[in-house]
């Protein structure tokens, strides 16, 4: 039987650690993003939604992972202006 989505959540795991499958997915997304793939291409290759890719990238940026850098100049400028 297939696992339910909540079984992969860190909130249901001891010490709130990330599920190994999620770690692999996140690493793969970051590798592809750093290689220049688009969010749409990454989502298609992993059979996931673009919002999921965006969420992983956003979390990686928040954690300070350099591979998740913003590549769109307009978005980067907007973030710089918002941060003061």
Secondary structure, DSSP 8 states (H G I E B T S, - for coil): ----GGGG-GGGSGGG---HHHHHHHHHHHHHHHTT--HHHHHHHHT--HHHHHHHHHHHHHTT-GGG----HHHHHHHHHHH-
